[in-house]
Amino acid sequence: MGGEKLDKIIDAARMYYQLDYSQQDIAKHLGVSRPTVSRFLQQAKADGIVQIKIMDPTENNENLASQLEEQFKLQKVIVVSVPQYEESIVKKYLGEAAAEFLYEVVKDGDTIATSWGTTLYEVAVRLQNKHVKDVAVVQLNGGVSYSEYNTYASEIIHLFGGAYNTNPHLLPLPAIVDHTVVKQAIEADRHIRKILDMGKRANIAVFTVGVPTEDSVLMKANYFSTSDLEVIHEKGVGDICSRFIDLEGGICSEELDRRTIGIDLVELRKKERSVLVAGGVKKVDAIYGAIRGKYTNTLITDQFTAKYLLEYKA
């Protein structure tokens, strides 16, 4: 969009939000109808020309963040206010906060490793371009789906690469294979090994937790046999980089873990910044497990999840 229409949208937004004109007054000033002004204002919000932030004085997110940092010995916690505790809404707000955090901390020479899924996609689409030098971007775990369902792995890694002006390193493989010997053969390839080693050496890891529900990206990707699912549902509270953990952060199934392609979770403990972006009522147990396993030192979550975590009784 450009030209005269864009100019009118910006003028309408300025008059309405900065000068307190009524929509009728704006219509007269711009020579358009009042419904057109209403559409201009809606378009301004949709395109990000107008960004509305509501500061709720009854909430103290900084206090919640400090309590979480102290209680769970975390390096950094960011608590985001969300207007409604609904999964898709939570993901969008967390995506925005995580993108802002990365813009602040990413510096020359960093290697950023990222997983995939709908939460990470919300982060990726909101990343701001930052002029940094010698930054590398690499995929943490396989993300090729066995079904038609999109894991967003390719889109995410390319959006991260675009934001930091670098060609990303993809891991064009499934997350989980049927046999350990297949994984061993795949990882023996020197090109695959190089990407896996990059993920291991990365100083920043950005990931989320999944939960083993029917609507999860990992479940829809059709990786699991019936026996796999029995183990997951019996012991698992969620997954990190396709590796399923229990409430204490332990691996649910060593056999399944040996068939999973990507970073070993113990490597996340060694990162300069191990950034977990997750929230929502379904994910509280999985987030708790990730924290208990010490896989994250930086948590970005919403105010409702923060309160649940502080009151958590395992």
N, C-alpha and C positions, 0 to 999 in steps of 0.2 A: 504494500500500500504506500502511496506517496501523493505528492501534489496537493491540490486544493482541498480534497476531502480530508487528508491527514492534518492539514493546517486547521481546518474547522474543528476536527476532533480535539486537537490540543487546545485550541481557543476555548471550546466549550468546557473542557476539563478545568482549565485555569479559572474561568469565570465562576464555575459552579463550586469547585473545591477551595479555591484561594480567595475569591472575591465575594462569595456568598450571593451570587446572582440566582434568581429563580430560573427554572427551566423555561418559563414563558418569556422572561426578559432576555435570556440567551437566544431564544428563537427569533425574537424581534431583531436583536443585534446582528445575528448571522443571516437573517433572511430565509429561515427554514421553519418547518412546522415544529410544534412542541414534541410530538412523537419521534421526530428525527433527532432532536436533541437528546432524548432519552436513549435512543439507539447509539448515538455518539458516545455518551457516557458509559454505556455498557461495553462498547467496543474498546474504549480507553482502558477499562479494567481488564478486559480479556487479553489485550495486547501488552499489558504491563506498563502502559503509559501512566496509569494511576495505580498506586499500590497502597492499600489501606491496611494499617496495623492497629489493632485494638489493644490498648494497655489496660489490663484489668488490675486495679489497685488491691483487690482482695487476694491476688495470687503473688507469691514470692518465689519465683522460679530459681533465683540465685540462691536462696536459702535451701531449697530442695536439692539443688546441685551440690552445694557444700556438704549437706548431710550425706548424700550418696557417696561423694568423694571420701569422706571420713569413714563411713560405715563399711565400705567395700574396698578401701585403700586404692582408689582409682586416681589416675593422674589428672584427668579432666572429665567433667560432666557438663553437658549442655542440656537444659530442660526447656522444651518448646511448648508454648501455650497453643493448644488446639481447641477450636470452638465446639467440636463434637467428637466423641470417642467412637468414631466409625473408621474402619480400616483404611479405606481409600483416602479419606481426609487426613488421617494421621500420617500416612506415607508422604503425601504432598508437602505437609508442613515440615516433616523431618528431612525430606529431600532438600528443601530450601535452606534449612539450617545447616545441614551437612555441606552443601555447596558453598555457603558463606564461610564455614570453618576452613574448608580446604583452600579457599581463596586466600585466607589469612596466613595459613601455615606452610603451604607448598613453596619451596625455594629452589634455587639453582642446584642441579645435581641430584635431586631426589629421585627415587624409584618408587612409583605408586603401583601397588598391586590391588586388584579389585575382584570381587566375586560377581554374581549376577542375580537376577530376580527382579520383581516389580519394585521393591523398595530402592534397590540400587539404580534402577532405571529412573526413578523420580529424582534421585541425586544427580545422575548424569545429565538429564535434560535441563537442569538448572545451573550447571557449572558455568562460571564466568571465565572468559578467556583471560589468561594471565601470561604476561611476557616473561617467561623464565627460560633459562638456558640449561641444556643437557639434562632435561627431565625424561625419564623413561616410564612407560606405562605397560603393565603386564597383567594378564589374566591369571587369577589364583587357582582356578579349578576348571575342569572340563564342563562344557555347557551345551553340547550338541544333544538335542532331544531325540528320543526314539519315536516320538509322536509328532503330530502337526502343531503341538502347542509351543509357543515361542518362549524361550528362556530369557530373551533380550541380551544374551551374552555378547553377541557381535556388536549390537547397537551401543551397549554400554561402553565397551572397550574403545570403540571408535570415537564416541563422544568425549571420553576422558582424554584420548589422544589429541583430539581437536582443541580442547580447552587449554592444553599445555604445549601445543605446537610440536607434537612429536608423533611418529608412526608407532602405533601400539603393537604389542606382541601378543597375538592370540594363541589360545590353546584349543585348536579345532577338533576336540575330542568329546566323547560322552563323559559325564561325571563318574559313572559307575559302569563297569563291565561285568560279564557273567562269570569270569574265571580269573583267579589270581595270575595264572600264567599269561593271560592276555594282557593284563596290566603290566606285568614285568617286561613283556616283549615290546609294548608301546613305549615304556619309559626308557628302554635301552637305546631307542633311536636318539642320535646325538642332537638333532634339531629340537625334539621334544624335551630332552634333558636340559638343553640350554634355557628354554623358557621356564621350566620348573625351577631351575637354579636361580633364575632372575627373581621369581616370586619368593624364593627362600631368602635372597639377599635384600629384597626391598625393605626400605626403612619405614614406609608408610603402607599399611594394609587397611582397606576399606571394605567392610563386609556387613552382612545382616545375619539374622537367624531365621530359619524357616520352621514351620510346624507341620507335623505329619497329618494334615487334614486333606480331604478329597480335593479341595480347591487350590492346594498349594502348587506352585510351579514345579517343584521337584517331583511331586506325585503324578502330576499330569504329564511329565516328561516320559513316563512309562519305563522307569529303570528297574523296578522291583518285581521279584517273584513273590508268590504267595507266602513262602517261608520267610523271605526278607521282611515282608509287611508284618508278619506275626511278631517278629523280634522287635521291630521298630515300635509297634503299638504297645507292646508289653513293657518295654524299658525306656523308650525314647521320649524326651520332651521337645526335641527340636534338632535342627542340624545347623552346622557352621561349615560352609564350603562343601556341602554334601556329605559331611561326616556327622553321624547321629550321636548325640550326647544324652546322658541322663541328668537328673536334677543336680548332681554334684559336679557335673562337667566331665564325667568319665565317658569313654567310648562305649556305646551300647553293644556293639558286635564287632569283635576283632576280625571275624571272617569277612563281614561286609566292608569293614574299613580297609582291609587288604586289597579289595577290588575297586577302591575309590581313587580316581586320578586327580591329583592336585596337592596342595600344600598340606603337610602334616600339621595338626592343630598345635602341637608343642612349639612349632616355629613362630606362631602368632605371639607367644609370650616374649619373644626376643625383639620384637619390633620397637623402634623409637616411638611410633604412633600406631597403635592397633585400634582402629576406629570402628566401633560397633554402632550401626544406625538401625534402631529397631524400636517399635512401640506397638501399642494395641493390646486389647484384653487377651487375645489368643496367644500372645507371645511372651507373657510375663514369665512363665516357667522356663522357657527357652533362654530368655535374657538372663534370668537368675542362674541357670546352669552355665552359661557362657562366662558370667562374672565369677562364679565359684571355681570354674576351671582355670581362671586367670588368663583367659584368651584375649581379653580386652583391657586396655588401660585408658581408653577414651570412649565414653558412652554418650550418644545423642539420642534422647528419648523425649516423650511427651509428659506433661504434668500428671496425668492420671496414672500412667505406668510408673513414674517416679514414686508416687505415693504408695502404690502397691508394693514396690520393691522395698521401700523403707519399712513397711509393716509385714514383710514376708516372713512366714513361719514354715520352714521346710519340714 
